[in-house]
């Protein structure tokens, strides 16, 4: 039956069944509300976007208004389930130790709220934001007491987090990590607004 269904999907949509939802959602947008994995594809998956290797745990800097693209496979396997749960990023265990992650340094001006959005149509990548002021080291399981905030969105194919600074400039490491060893192309955008 699986083979017949796959053939039918190919004949009807010119694609496999795993792509049927996103293709149909292009023409019938309410289908995305039925299953968020059916959202219309917004980026190409092949070829892999050329991405330099990070220095330490940081690939580069991003700022309000920026949009960056890359491939998470260029990163390192530094953070795992234990790290993300210990830093209170997420209670979920997703075998993050199997996938490389990439991170960017985001410096928010005082009294600013940033909405950081991830598009990851090419693999199940998760978006995180770790408040981290130390430029000379990378956070680890030894630093839980020095991580005052961590936000993570584990939605399929992307997600969104909100980061803020009140009274002074704040630095975050913003990046992506893959569930169960997955890597792929991604797009991160940062939109900001001033509180006052």
N, C-alpha and C positions, 0 to 999 in steps of 0.2 A: 504493500500500500504506500509506503514511504516513497518508493521509486516513482509510482504513478503520480503521486502528489507533486513531487519535484518536477516531473515532466510537464504536468499541467501548469505549474507556476511559471516554468520557462516559456511555455507556449503563450500563456495569457499576458505575461508581463515582460518577457524577454530577460528574465532574471531568475535566480534561485529563490526559494521560499523565505530564506532568512532576510532577503532584501525586499520582499513583497510589502511588508508594513511601511517602511520608509518611502517606497515608490508610490504606494497608494496614498500616503499622507500628503504627498506633494499636491495631489489633485483633490483630496478631501481632508483639509486641515483638521477638522474635529476628531479624526482618527487618532491624532497625537494624544488627545485626552484619554483615550482608551488604554494606550500603552505608550509611555514616554520613550521607549526604545524605538517607536515608529516615527519619531520626529524626522522631518526631511533632512537628508544628508547635506551638511554645509561645508565640508572640506574634502579634498582628494586624499586618498590613503596611499596611493602609489604615485611616484616613488616616495621613499622616506625623505623627509625634509632634512637637508644637511644641517647638522647641529654640532658645534664644537663641544669637546669634553669640558665639564665644569672644573673650576679650580677650587679645591676643597669641596664644599657642598653647594657652591653658588655658581650658576652659569653666567649671570650678569645682573645688571640693574634694570628695573622697570619703574615707571612713574605714572602718576595720574594721566589718563588720556592715551596711554600706550597700548599697543597690541603686539604680541610676539607669537611666533609660530616656531615649532621645532619637532623633534622626535625624541620621545622619552628614553629610547634605547641608548642615547648618547650619555646618559647619566651613570650613577653608581648605585650599588646596592648597600646603602648606608643605614636606612631606617626600616624597621620591621613592625609586625603586629604589636610586639611588646612595647616598642617605643611609642607608637601612636596611641595605644591605650594608656600607657603610663603618663604621657603628656596631656591626656584627656582630650585628644583630638576626636576620637571615635571609640565606642565600645566594641565595634565589630572586628572580627579577625578575618582577614581576607588574603592571607599568605603574601603580604607585601614584601617579605624578605626575598621572594623569588623574582621581583621586578626591579629594574633600576628606576631611580627617581631623579627628577631635575628640579632645581629651585632657583628663584630670582630674589634679589634683595629689593624690597619696596619700602621706601622712606616716605611716610605720610606726614605732611605738615600738621602743626597743631590744629585741633578743632576741625578735623576732616573725617568724613565717612567715605570709605571706598567700597564699591561693589566690584568684586573680581569674578569674572565669568570664564568658564572653561568650555570649549567645544572639543570633544574627543570622539568623533564618529568612527575612528579607526581602531579603537580598542577601549576596553573598560578601564579608563583612567579616572582617578579620584583627585579632586582639588583640595589643597590644604593651605593654611596660612598660620605660621608659627611666629609669635612675637619673640624676637631674638635680637638683642642689641650688640652682642659681642661679635666684632668683625674678625677677630683673630682665631675663632674656633667655630666648630659646628655643633649644634645640639646633639646630645646622645642620652642614653639611659642614665648617665651619671648626672644629668642636668635638670631633672624634673622640677627641682625646687627653683630653678632659674628660668622656667618657662611659665610666665604668668597667664598666657592665653594661647589656645590653639583652636582653630576652626577647621572643619573638614566637611565636604559634601561628597557622599558616596553614590550619588545618582548615576545611572548608566549614561554613557555618551556625553558626559559633561557635568555641569553643576554651577553653583553660585555661592559665594560666601561674602559676608560683610565684615569689614575691618574698620577700626576707628582709632582716632587719637584725640585725647581731651587734655587741653592745657599745655601740651608739649609735643614735639615731633616724636614719632614712634617708628621703629623699624620692624618689618616682618620678613620672614622667608616665605615666599609664595611659590607653590610648585605643584607638580603632579606625580602620582605614584600609581602603578598598575596592580589591579587585583590578580592574584594567582599567576604571576609572572608575565602578564601582558605588557606590551609596549606598543607605541604607535605615534602617529602624528597628532599634534594638539595645537590649539590656539587659545591663548590667554589674553583677556582684555581687562583693563582697569578704568573704571569711571568713578570720579570723585565729586563730592559736593562739600562745601564749607558749612559747618554748623551755624556760624554767625558771620 
